[in-house]
Every structure is written in C-alpha cells, then in structure tokens.
Amino acid sequence: MEKYIDAKGLACPKPVILTKKELDALKEGSVRTEVDNMVAKENLSKLASSMNFEYTVENLGEERFIV
C-alpha cells in the first residue's frame, strides 16, 4: 500500500510531522510526501535516514519534490 501526503505550501516541521505519523503507522508499503521547498525535502530525507528507511527524492522541478 502506498500513502500519499500533499504537503505543498506547508512550512516545516508540518511535512515532517505528517510523514512521521504515517511512517509510525506503516506496516508495509511506502509513504510519498510531496513538498514545495528545499528545507522540507532535506528534513524529510533526514527523517527517513534516522528511521532507517530507504528513500528516494524525485525532483518535479520548480522547487517541487516527492520524498
């Protein structure tokens, strides 16, 4: 199962909080969070690393990313 979080327009730490909540509840599958700023992208990458999850960053252009 894949969970999608639309966190565009949200300032940190909100995208991280929303994503962590989903990751904590995750039994299997993946979580994809879309953000529109570099700080949120970096913080989501750090979160995934700190929780020992594999992650990728997809650059959608114009400061839009899916982590």
OpenMM code with the backbone's topology and positions (N, CA, C; nanometers):
from openmm import Vec3, app, unit

residues = "MET GLU LYS TYR ILE ASP ALA LYS GLY LEU ALA CYS PRO LYS PRO VAL ILE LEU THR LYS LYS GLU LEU ASP ALA LEU LYS GLU GLY SER VAL ARG THR GLU VAL ASP ASN MET VAL ALA LYS GLU ASN LEU SER LYS LEU ALA SER SER MET ASN PHE GLU TYR THR VAL GLU ASN LEU GLY GLU GLU ARG PHE ILE VAL".split()
positions = [
    Vec3(0.0829, -0.1171, 0.0000),
    Vec3(0.0000, 0.0000, 0.0000),
    Vec3(0.0881, 0.1246, 0.0000),
    Vec3(0.0489, 0.2231, -0.0762),
    Vec3(0.1239, 0.3485, -0.0819),
    Vec3(0.0370, 0.4611, -0.0280),
    Vec3(0.0939, 0.5378, 0.0630),
    Vec3(0.0250, 0.6530, 0.1195),
    Vec3(0.0863, 0.7786, 0.0586),
    Vec3(0.0016, 0.8695, 0.0090),
    Vec3(0.0478, 0.9953, -0.0500),
    Vec3(0.0085, 1.1096, 0.0430),
    Vec3(0.1052, 1.1965, 0.0713),
    Vec3(0.0810, 1.3144, 0.1538),
    Vec3(0.1105, 1.4378, 0.0698),
    Vec3(0.0128, 1.5236, 0.0563),
    Vec3(0.0318, 1.6504, -0.0142),
    Vec3(0.0659, 1.7562, 0.0895),
    Vec3(0.1955, 1.7867, 0.1011),
    Vec3(0.2413, 1.8836, 0.1998),
    Vec3(0.2895, 2.0125, 0.1330),
    Vec3(0.2470, 2.0345, 0.0094),
    Vec3(0.2851, 2.1582, -0.0590),
    Vec3(0.2235, 2.2757, 0.0163),
    Vec3(0.3016, 2.3816, 0.0301),
    Vec3(0.2533, 2.5012, 0.0979),
    Vec3(0.2668, 2.4973, 0.2489),
    Vec3(0.3133, 2.3849, 0.3023),
    Vec3(0.3291, 2.3725, 0.4471),
    Vec3(0.4745, 2.3965, 0.4861),
    Vec3(0.4928, 2.4785, 0.5884),
    Vec3(0.6275, 2.5058, 0.6379),
    Vec3(0.6690, 2.3967, 0.7362),
    Vec3(0.7982, 2.3731, 0.7437),
    Vec3(0.8490, 2.2770, 0.8413),
    Vec3(0.8210, 2.3306, 0.9805),
    Vec3(0.7876, 2.2439, 1.0699),
    Vec3(0.8039, 2.0989, 1.0671),
    Vec3(0.6794, 2.0211, 1.0238),
    Vec3(0.5751, 2.0865, 0.9760),
    Vec3(0.4485, 2.0188, 0.9451),
    Vec3(0.4648, 1.9003, 0.8486),
    Vec3(0.5384, 1.9139, 0.7346),
    Vec3(0.5542, 1.7968, 0.6465),
    Vec3(0.6220, 1.6791, 0.7170),
    Vec3(0.7173, 1.7088, 0.8040),
    Vec3(0.7880, 1.6036, 0.8770),
    Vec3(0.6939, 1.5362, 0.9768),
    Vec3(0.6143, 1.6152, 1.0466),
    Vec3(0.5198, 1.5604, 1.1449),
    Vec3(0.4178, 1.4699, 1.0763),
    Vec3(0.3608, 1.5171, 0.9650),
    Vec3(0.2621, 1.4371, 0.8918),
    Vec3(0.3237, 1.3060, 0.8411),
    Vec3(0.4452, 1.3152, 0.7895),
    Vec3(0.5116, 1.1971, 0.7357),
    Vec3(0.5492, 1.0994, 0.8464),
    Vec3(0.6021, 1.1493, 0.9562),
    Vec3(0.6396, 1.0613, 1.0678),
    Vec3(0.5177, 0.9876, 1.1208),
    Vec3(0.4057, 1.0550, 1.1305),
    Vec3(0.2824, 0.9911, 1.1770),
    Vec3(0.2463, 0.8716, 1.0874),
    Vec3(0.2565, 0.8900, 0.9567),
    Vec3(0.2264, 0.7816, 0.8630),
    Vec3(0.3309, 0.6707, 0.8691),
    Vec3(0.4574, 0.7075, 0.8821),
    Vec3(0.5628, 0.6065, 0.8901),
    Vec3(0.5492, 0.5222, 1.0169),
    Vec3(0.5129, 0.5862, 1.1276),
    Vec3(0.4945, 0.5127, 1.2529),
    Vec3(0.3818, 0.4105, 1.2410),
    Vec3(0.2793, 0.4424, 1.1627),
    Vec3(0.1642, 0.3528, 1.1466),
    Vec3(0.1846, 0.2501, 1.0345),
    Vec3(0.2893, 0.2677, 0.9557),
    Vec3(0.3131, 0.1840, 0.8382),
    Vec3(0.3508, 0.0412, 0.8772),
    Vec3(0.2762, -0.0536, 0.8251),
    Vec3(0.3097, -0.1946, 0.8462),
    Vec3(0.3805, -0.2499, 0.7229),
    Vec3(0.3364, -0.2060, 0.6054),
    Vec3(0.4043, -0.2415, 0.4806),
    Vec3(0.3659, -0.1382, 0.3760),
    Vec3(0.4494, -0.1267, 0.2735),
    Vec3(0.4222, -0.0304, 0.1675),
    Vec3(0.5159, 0.0887, 0.1761),
    Vec3(0.4672, 0.2023, 0.1308),
    Vec3(0.5514, 0.3210, 0.1267),
    Vec3(0.4690, 0.4472, 0.1518),
    Vec3(0.5415, 0.5518, 0.1836),
    Vec3(0.4819, 0.6838, 0.2032),
    Vec3(0.5515, 0.7782, 0.1068),
    Vec3(0.4732, 0.8527, 0.0298),
    Vec3(0.5271, 0.9532, -0.0620),
    Vec3(0.4750, 1.0888, -0.0180),
    Vec3(0.5671, 1.1806, 0.0100),
    Vec3(0.5291, 1.3139, 0.0545),
    Vec3(0.5758, 1.4144, -0.0495),
    Vec3(0.4823, 1.4955, -0.0988),
    Vec3(0.5161, 1.5998, -0.1954),
    Vec3(0.5295, 1.7323, -0.1218),
    Vec3(0.6420, 1.7988, -0.1446),
    Vec3(0.6697, 1.9280, -0.0819),
    Vec3(0.7149, 2.0277, -0.1878),
    Vec3(0.7126, 2.1541, -0.1504),
    Vec3(0.7490, 2.2577, -0.2468),
    Vec3(0.8578, 2.3511, -0.1955),
    Vec3(0.9450, 2.2959, -0.1097),
    Vec3(1.0599, 2.3765, -0.0674),
    Vec3(1.1756, 2.2849, -0.0287),
    Vec3(1.2951, 2.3372, -0.0443),
    Vec3(1.4178, 2.2609, -0.0237),
    Vec3(1.4352, 2.2195, 0.1229),
    Vec3(1.3969, 2.3045, 0.2161),
    Vec3(1.4128, 2.2729, 0.3583),
    Vec3(1.3299, 2.1500, 0.3946),
    Vec3(1.2056, 2.1455, 0.3497),
    Vec3(1.1203, 2.0300, 0.3782),
    Vec3(1.1787, 1.9035, 0.3149),
    Vec3(1.2288, 1.9146, 0.1936),
    Vec3(1.2900, 1.7989, 0.1267),
    Vec3(1.4072, 1.7452, 0.2081),
    Vec3(1.4927, 1.8347, 0.2531),
    Vec3(1.6097, 1.7936, 0.3316),
    Vec3(1.5674, 1.7328, 0.4651),
    Vec3(1.4696, 1.7935, 0.5312),
    Vec3(1.4251, 1.7417, 0.6604),
    Vec3(1.3569, 1.6060, 0.6473),
    Vec3(1.2821, 1.5849, 0.5391),
    Vec3(1.2205, 1.4540, 0.5161),
    Vec3(1.3266, 1.3481, 0.4877),
    Vec3(1.4303, 1.3852, 0.4154),
    Vec3(1.5407, 1.2921, 0.3890),
    Vec3(1.6092, 1.2529, 0.5197),
    Vec3(1.6309, 1.3499, 0.6069),
    Vec3(1.6933, 1.3224, 0.7371),
    Vec3(1.6038, 1.2326, 0.8219),
    Vec3(1.4734, 1.2582, 0.8182),
    Vec3(1.3792, 1.1753, 0.8933),
    Vec3(1.3878, 1.0299, 0.8467),
    Vec3(1.3812, 1.0090, 0.7165),
    Vec3(1.3864, 0.8725, 0.6630),
    Vec3(1.5166, 0.8028, 0.7035),
    Vec3(1.6267, 0.8732, 0.6943),
    Vec3(1.7561, 0.8155, 0.7334),
    Vec3(1.7582, 0.7804, 0.8816),
    Vec3(1.7074, 0.8706, 0.9642),
    Vec3(1.7106, 0.8478, 1.1092),
    Vec3(1.6225, 0.7302, 1.1504),
    Vec3(1.5202, 0.6998, 1.0695),
    Vec3(1.4304, 0.5882, 1.0990),
    Vec3(1.4715, 0.4607, 1.0250),
    Vec3(1.5874, 0.4661, 0.9574),
    Vec3(1.6417, 0.3528, 0.8816),
    Vec3(1.5500, 0.3058, 0.7686),
    Vec3(1.4824, 0.4005, 0.7039),
    Vec3(1.4017, 0.3701, 0.5870),
    Vec3(1.4805, 0.4032, 0.4612),
    Vec3(1.4586, 0.3250, 0.3576),
    Vec3(1.5124, 0.3609, 0.2272),
    Vec3(1.4244, 0.4729, 0.1723),
    Vec3(1.4852, 0.5661, 0.0996),
    Vec3(1.4067, 0.6749, 0.0424),
    Vec3(1.4687, 0.7222, -0.0878),
    Vec3(1.3868, 0.7847, -0.1674),
    Vec3(1.4338, 0.8489, -0.2892),
    Vec3(1.3767, 0.9898, -0.2911),
    Vec3(1.4412, 1.0757, -0.3679),
    Vec3(1.3927, 1.2110, -0.3878),
    Vec3(1.3697, 1.2299, -0.5363),
    Vec3(1.2484, 1.2610, -0.5711),
    Vec3(1.2116, 1.2851, -0.7103),
    Vec3(1.1933, 1.4355, -0.7287),
    Vec3(1.2726, 1.4941, -0.8173),
    Vec3(1.2647, 1.6379, -0.8433),
    Vec3(1.1620, 1.6610, -0.9547),
    Vec3(1.0538, 1.7293, -0.9202),
    Vec3(0.9491, 1.7582, -1.0170),
    Vec3(0.9678, 1.8945, -1.0816),
    Vec3(1.0750, 1.9655, -1.0437),
    Vec3(1.1027, 2.0984, -1.0979),
    Vec3(1.0329, 2.2072, -1.0200),
    Vec3(1.0793, 2.3300, -1.0375),
    Vec3(1.0178, 2.4462, -0.9726),
    Vec3(0.9992, 2.4267, -0.8234),
    Vec3(1.1063, 2.3793, -0.7540),
    Vec3(1.1004, 2.3603, -0.6090),
    Vec3(0.9910, 2.2626, -0.5656),
    Vec3(0.9642, 2.1610, -0.6451),
    Vec3(0.8681, 2.0569, -0.6084),
    Vec3(0.9411, 1.9236, -0.6027),
    Vec3(0.9187, 1.8525, -0.4948),
    Vec3(0.9873, 1.7258, -0.4727),
    Vec3(0.8904, 1.6227, -0.4157),
    Vec3(0.9155, 1.4970, -0.4466),
    Vec3(0.8476, 1.3871, -0.3787),
    Vec3(0.9552, 1.3055, -0.3106),
    Vec3(0.9394, 1.2896, -0.1795),
    Vec3(1.0352, 1.2112, -0.0998),
    Vec3(0.9639, 1.0852, -0.0552),
] * unit.nanometer
topology = app.Topology()
chain = topology.addChain("A")
for resn in residues:
    res = topology.addResidue(resn, chain)
    for name in ("N", "CA", "C"):
        topology.addAtom(name, app.Element.getBySymbol(name[0]), res)
